[in-house]
Amino acid sequence: MELTSKQRAQLRGIAAGEDTIIHIGKDGISDNLIKQVNDALEARELVKGRVLENSLYTAREAAEELKIPTRSEVVQVIGSKFVLYRMQHDKNKRKIELVRDKKKSV
């Protein structure tokens, strides 16, 4: 699912108040980290991550590399931080209701 600019803006606003829970350091992106990100996305839908100084990745590279195995969307990358979003498939478990783009719903 591709996010619209309004949806990205909504998610950026929500992410501003969230804590950074994913940290990528010198070990890089391992299977264990991917599982941690998947679990966090399942529970929260929106996660904020940070790339530490001793990492070989930039924040953009880390976000793009995590995007595929976690089936998520990159919402934002600023400095050493990034935000990922994955919509909950079960409508009853959704925590974030995205705004709809009026032009595309015609």
C-alpha positions as CSV (number, residue, x, y, z in Angstrom):
1,M,0.0,0.0,0.0
2,E,1.4,3.4,-1.0
3,L,0.9,6.2,1.4
4,T,-0.4,9.6,0.2
5,S,1.2,12.8,1.4
6,K,-1.7,13.5,3.7
7,Q,-1.4,10.1,5.3
8,R,2.4,10.6,5.7
9,A,1.8,13.9,7.4
10,Q,-0.7,12.3,9.7
11,L,1.8,9.5,10.6
12,R,4.6,12.0,11.1
13,G,2.5,13.9,13.6
14,I,1.7,10.7,15.5
15,A,5.4,9.6,15.4
16,A,6.6,12.9,16.9
17,G,5.2,11.8,20.3
18,E,6.4,8.2,20.1
19,D,9.5,6.9,21.7
20,T,12.4,5.4,19.7
21,I,12.3,1.7,20.3
22,I,14.5,0.3,17.5
23,H,18.3,0.9,17.7
24,I,20.7,-0.2,15.0
25,G,24.3,-0.4,16.0
26,K,27.5,-2.1,15.0
27,D,25.7,-5.4,14.5
28,G,23.6,-4.0,11.7
29,I,20.4,-5.5,10.6
30,S,20.1,-9.1,11.8
31,D,17.2,-11.6,11.7
32,N,16.7,-10.9,15.4
33,L,16.3,-7.2,14.7
34,I,13.9,-7.9,11.8
35,K,11.8,-10.0,14.2
36,Q,11.9,-7.2,16.8
37,V,10.7,-4.7,14.2
38,N,7.9,-7.1,13.0
39,D,6.7,-7.6,16.6
40,A,6.7,-3.9,17.3
41,L,4.8,-3.2,14.0
42,E,2.3,-5.9,14.9
43,A,1.7,-4.3,18.3
44,R,1.9,-0.6,17.4
45,E,1.6,-0.2,13.6
46,L,4.1,2.7,13.8
47,V,7.6,2.4,15.1
48,K,10.5,4.9,15.3
49,G,14.1,3.7,14.9
50,R,17.5,5.2,15.3
51,V,20.8,4.4,13.7
52,L,23.7,4.7,16.2
53,E,27.0,6.3,15.3
54,N,28.9,3.0,15.3
55,S,26.6,1.5,12.6
56,L,27.6,1.0,9.0
57,Y,24.1,2.2,7.8
58,T,22.6,5.6,7.3
59,A,19.1,6.0,8.5
60,R,17.8,6.0,4.9
61,E,19.6,2.7,4.1
62,A,18.4,1.1,7.3
63,A,14.8,2.1,6.7
64,E,14.9,0.9,3.1
65,E,16.5,-2.4,4.1
66,L,13.9,-3.0,6.9
67,K,11.0,-2.1,4.7
68,I,11.0,-5.2,2.6
69,P,11.2,-8.0,5.2
70,T,8.8,-6.3,7.5
71,R,6.3,-5.4,4.7
72,S,6.2,-1.8,6.0
73,E,6.3,1.7,4.5
74,V,9.0,4.3,5.2
75,V,7.1,7.3,6.6
76,Q,10.0,9.6,7.4
77,V,13.8,9.8,7.7
78,I,15.4,12.7,9.5
79,G,19.1,12.7,10.6
80,S,19.7,9.4,12.3
81,K,16.0,8.5,12.9
82,F,13.4,6.9,10.8
83,V,9.7,5.9,11.1
84,L,8.1,2.8,9.7
85,Y,4.4,2.0,9.3
86,R,2.5,-1.2,8.6
87,M,-1.3,-1.2,8.7
88,Q,-2.9,-3.9,10.8
89,H,-4.9,-6.3,8.6
90,D,-7.5,-7.0,11.2
91,K,-9.8,-3.9,11.3
92,N,-10.7,-4.5,14.9
93,K,-7.0,-4.4,16.0
94,R,-6.1,-1.1,14.2
95,K,-4.8,1.6,16.4
96,I,-4.3,4.2,13.7
97,E,-7.1,5.2,11.3
98,L,-5.6,6.8,8.2
99,V,-7.2,9.8,6.6
100,R,-8.6,9.2,3.1
101,D,-7.6,11.2,0.1
102,K,-10.9,12.7,-1.2
103,K,-9.6,12.9,-4.8
104,K,-8.7,9.2,-5.0
105,S,-11.9,7.9,-3.4
106,V,-14.0,8.9,-6.4
